[in-house]
Amino acid sequence: MATTSTDLETLAEICLQSAKNVKASLASHGSGRLGFDALAAPTFPKTDEATEKARSDLRNAARTMYDLATGPQECLMESSLTSVPDFVPETGEIDYHSLAKQCAVDPAQLKQNLHFAMTNRIFCEPTPQTVAHTAASRLVREGNPMRPFVQWLTEDCAPMIAHQIDAIDKWGHGSQEPNQTAVNYAYGGNGPFYSFISADPVRERRFGTTIQQVSQQSASSFQHIQDGFDWACLGEGTVIDVGGHVGYCAVAIAQAAPKLHLIVQDRPEVVEMAQDPKTTVVPADIQNRFSFEVHDFFQQQKTPADAYFYRKTLLNHTDKYCAQIIGALSPVLKPGNRLLIMDFVQSDGTVDATTTERYYRAVDLQMLLYYNCRYRSLDEWKEVVSQGDSRLEFESMCTPPGSQMPIMSFIVR
């Protein structure tokens, strides 16, 4: 019988009691040990009807607890029915035939797909022949920012995933080139990922919304920039945020260190937007410490500074090109200058089967799809920085509480 309660304590009690019943039954029958190591039982032992019921109750209650702790928004990651929610009443219900007619699809096939979505708490059946919204399905109605986010992950990325192995077979294992990816194989074209994105305004908006959704998570807060490095130690020096877009990160740095001067470098169209009074994000009280420059970070750096800051910029480049970006700083680097990288750092430890680990490993695979990249460990970051300029020595790494990214400091000795 399906678990209907949504009270966490009630569900926990069901889990505990069911687990005790299952454990006692297995012990009485001398069944194999449950576990995940190589010597554990390969399948769940055959048991009697009562134990199977307890096992089912345990699984259902545990799944409900997991879904409640996950939340409706994350449950959406497994749904691609992004046009259907618009035709389901915001409140109340609709029968399958009426819904299928409005969606211009076959009723039986619609029902098949919705039934599977319902196992992920997306839509529900008040009666056997009607459909209604759940909290998750309402999130993808037209106008909700989650809609393009889900469309990107399920519609745009699906062909890439399907052709990842094909891309590796075609261009070879370990390709460092940004135009030899699953994106290129699935969609054609000879350019890198961002050329693919910019070629389609609708897809570009979807991807932009996806990035925006991720950046709004507390783990990506700009506050972590302030806490991840002692910016005041640079005194009245200059920090250049390379690839810093319109200056959000630089504003955080400037507010943390009142004496610092900030330069933000990016593409011409971005700099134009950053300097426009209508679109600037730099508060008036710190504008006298700000300037913007057009710069291609693959080209030699011409502006001297005390520190060069890269946040979530180098991640999108393979080691070959990441080293080139860092090497472009060489002409202006002098003793005491710092390279500050705020990016993902993969643990050197063994992999744990946790929800957090699963999320980061999934994003790691996305890097492979888009760019032929991967998350780097600290040692791998040290290696790629050394390839860029061997004078840069690792100084420190600080991960602010709650941040998904540390700031790594490298200094020229």
N, C-alpha and C positions, 0 to 999 in steps of 0.2 A: 504494500500500500504506500502511495506517495506521501511524503512528508508535507503537511500543510502549515505547520507552525512556522512563524518567522521570528520567534523569540529566541535569542541566542542561548539563554540559560536552559530553556526547555529542550532545545536541540542538543545542547551539550550533555544533558541528562540522558537523552535517548541514545546518544553516541556511547556514553559511558556504560549504561546498562546493556546495550546490545553488544558492545565489545567484551564485557565480562561473560555474557552468555556464549559468544563465539569462542572465546579463549578457553572456557571451561569444557565446551564440547570437544574442541580439538585436543585438549589434554587427556580427556577421558578415552578418546579413540586412538591415542598415540600417533596423531597425525604429524606430518613433517613441520619443521620450524618455518614460520613466516619471516620473510626478510627480503633484501634486495641483492645480497652478495651472491657470488657464484655457487655457493653450496646450499642456498635456501631452496625451498620447494618451488619448482618451476611453474606450477599451477596451484590454484587454491584447492585444498583437499576436498574430496567428496564427503558430504555430510548428510545428516537427516533433514527432514522438512523444517523442523523447528529452528535448527541452526541456520538453514538457508534464509529463513524469514528474518532472523536476527541480523544476519549478514546484510540482507537487503535494506533493513531499517537503518543499519549503521552507515551504509553507503549513501543512502538518500539523505539522511540527516546531516552527514558530513559534507555532502555536496551542497546542500542548502546553506549550511554555515559558511562554506567557502564562498558561495555566490554572494551572500549578504556582506561578507567582509571585503569582497572584491568591489561590489557596487555595480549598478546598471551600466555605467559608462564603459567600463572595461569589458563587460559581457558583450558589448556591441562589436568587438573585434572579430567575432566569428559570424557576422551577418552581412549579407550583400543585398538584402531586400530594401534598398534605400528609396525606391519610388513608391512602394506599397503604403508606408505610413501616412502619406498625404491623403489617401482615400479612406482611411479608417477614422471614424469620428473621434474627436479629441476626448469626448466622454461618451459613454454608451457603447453600442456594438453594431456590427453589420454582418449580414449573412454572406457566405462564401460566393454565391452566384452574383449577388449585387456588387461585391468587391471586385470579382474577376471581370465583370462587365466594365466597371469604371477603369480598371487597369489594362483592359484590352488583352487579357490572357486567358488561358484555359483554366476553368475552375478546379479540375482535379489536380493539375500540376501545381497550381497556386496552393492548394490545400497541402500537398506533399511538402512543399518548401516551407510553408508556415509551420507545419507540425514539427519539422526539425528545428526551426528557429525558436519555437516555444520551449524546447528542451534547454535552451540557453536563456530563458526568461525574457525572450523577445516576442511580444504579443502573447495573448492567452485566449482560451476558449471558455467564455462564460457558459455556453451550452455547446453540444457537439457540432452544431451547424453555424456557429457565429464566431466572430473574431473581435477582440477588443485590445486596446493599448495596454502595455505595461510601462513602467517608468523608463525602461531601456528603449522601447520602440518609439516612445514620444520624443526621445532625444534626436531622432533623425527625421523629424518632420521638416518640410521646407522652411528655410530661414534659420534653423538651428546650426551653430558652428560645428557640431559633431557630424553633420551630414556629409560635407566634403571630406572630412577626416576619415570617415568610414569608407566612403567611395574610393579614396586614394588607396587605402590599405587593401580593399577587397577587389576593386575593379582594375585599377591601374597596376597594382603590384602583382596580381595573379599571373599575367603572362610572363612577367620576369621570373617568378618562382618556377613556373613550368619549364623555362628554358635555361635555368642556371647550369645544369649539367651540359646542355648543348653548347653553351658559350665556352665552358672550360674545354670541351672536346675540340672546339673549333680553334681557339686561340692559345691553348696550352695551359697547363697547371701553373699557378703562381704568376699569371700575367700582371705586369705593373702598369699597363696602359689603361687610361680612363675611358677609352672608346672601344674596349674589348670586353664588355660586360654583358650580363643578362639583359640589360636594357637595350643594348645595341642589337643583340640577337633577336629579341622579341619584337622590337618596334622598327628595326632598321636604323639607318643613319650612321654617320661616321664621327659624330661629335661626342663630347663627354655628356655626363648626366644633365648638367644645367642647360645644355643646348636642347636636349630632349624636352626638358621642362618648359623652357621659354618658347618653344615652337607651337605650343597649344595653350592659348589663354585660359581655357577652362581647366585644363590639367594644372597649369601654373597656380591658379587660385586654390585648387584642391590641395596641392602640395604646400602652398603658403599657409593655408589654414592648419594643416597638419603640424607644421613647424611651430605655428603660434600656439596651438593646443599644448604641445610638449613644453614650450618655453614658459607657459603659465603655471607649470607645476612648481610646487614649493622647492623641490630639489634643484630647480634651475634658476632660483631667485638671484637677482643681481646683488642682493645683500651678501651672498657668499663670496662675491668678488672682493668686497671690502674686508671680509674676515679671513680670507685665505692668504693674505700677504701683508706685511708691515709696510704699507705704502708711505707712511711718514718717514721711514728711514731714508727715502730718496730726497728728503729736504725740499729744496726749491728746484729740483731737477725737472726733466721732461720725460714723459711717457708717451710712446706712440702705440696706439691701438691699431694694429695692422689688420685690415679687413674688418674694421669695426662698425660697419654699416653707418647708421645715422648718429651713433654716439651713446647708446644706452649704457654700455659697459664703462665708457670713459666718464660719463656723468657719475656713476657709482664710485669710481676711483677718485675723481675730483672732490666729491663730497667727503670721502674718507681722509683725504690729505689736502688741507686748505692751501698749501704752498706749491703744490705741483702744477705744472703746465701740461696740458693734454693736446695731442695731435691725433686726429682720426684719419686714417687713410683707407680709401676705397675707390670703386669705379666712378667715372665721371657723373653718371646719372644719379648715383647714390649721394655723392658729395653735393650735387645741385639740390637735391631734396633736403639734405641735412642743413644746408645754409639758408634755405627758404624760410623766412619768418613765419610762414603759415604752417610749416611742417617740422620745424626744429623741435628737438626734444631737450635742448640744453637750457636749463633755467637761466633767467636773466642775471642772477647774482653771481654766476660763475662763467659767463660768456667771455669775460676778459681774459680767462685762462685757457680758452679753447681756440683751436684752429682746425681746419679740414684740408686735406691734400688728396689730389688724384694720384693713385699709385697702383701699379700692377705688382703684386708681391713676388712674382717670378723674376722681375727685373731688379737690377742692383739698387739697393737702398741708398738714397742720397742725403737723407736728413739725419743728422746726428741726434742721439737721445741717450738718456741714462738707462732706459729700459724699453724693450719692445714686447708688447703683450699680444698673445694670440689666444682667443677663446673660441673653441669649437670650430677652428679654421683648418688646422693641420689634420684633423681626423679624416677629412674628406679626400685626402691625397695619399697615394701609396708611398712606401718608403723612398722610392726613387725620386718622386717629385717633392715629397716633404723635405728631403735633404736639400733639394735645389732651392726651395723657399727659404730655408734657414741659411743656406750658403749665400743667398742674395744680401744678407745683412753684413757679410764679412768686410766690405770696403769701409764701413763706418764704425765697426766695433773697435773699442779700445779697452784696456784693462779697467775693470770695475763695472763695465756695462753688463746688463742682465737681459736674458731671454726668459720671459715668464709665459708659461703655457698652462692654460686652464682647459683641461680636456679629460676625457674618460681614461682611466688607468685600470686595466684588467688585473685582477688578483693573480699572483704567482702560485696561490694555493690550489688544492684539488677542487674540482667542481662539486658544489652542493646542489641537490635537487630542491631548491627553494623557489618560491614565487619570484623573488627579487632576481635571483640568478637566472631563472628562465627568461625574464624580461630582458635583461642585459645581453644574454646569448642570442635572443631573437633580434635585437637591434644590431648586434655584431654581424649577424647574417645579412641584415639589410645593407650594411656597409659593403658587403661583398657584392650584393645585387647591383647597387647603384654605382660604386666607384672601384671595385676590386680591392677594397680596403678591409681593415679589421681593427678591432680594439687592440691597443698595445699595452703590454705590461710595462712596469717602470723600467726594467732593463732594456726593453725594446725602444722605449722613448730615449733613453740615454744613448743607445746605439745610433739611432737615426739623427739625433742632435749632433753627435760626434762626427757622423758622416757629412753633415752640413758645414760644420766648422769645429775642428778638433780643439780649438782654444776654449770652447765653452765647457765648463766643468759643472757637474751636478752640485747644487748647493743645498737644497732642501725641498720638501714636499709637505704641503699642509692641506688637509681636507676639513673644511669647516663642518660643524655638526649639522646634519640634515642635507648636506650638499651631495650631489651625485658625481661631482668632479672636484679634484684637488687642483691646487696651483703648484706647478713644478717650477723651481727657480734654478736657472743655469747662469753662471757668472764667468766673465772673461778674466783669467788670471794673468 
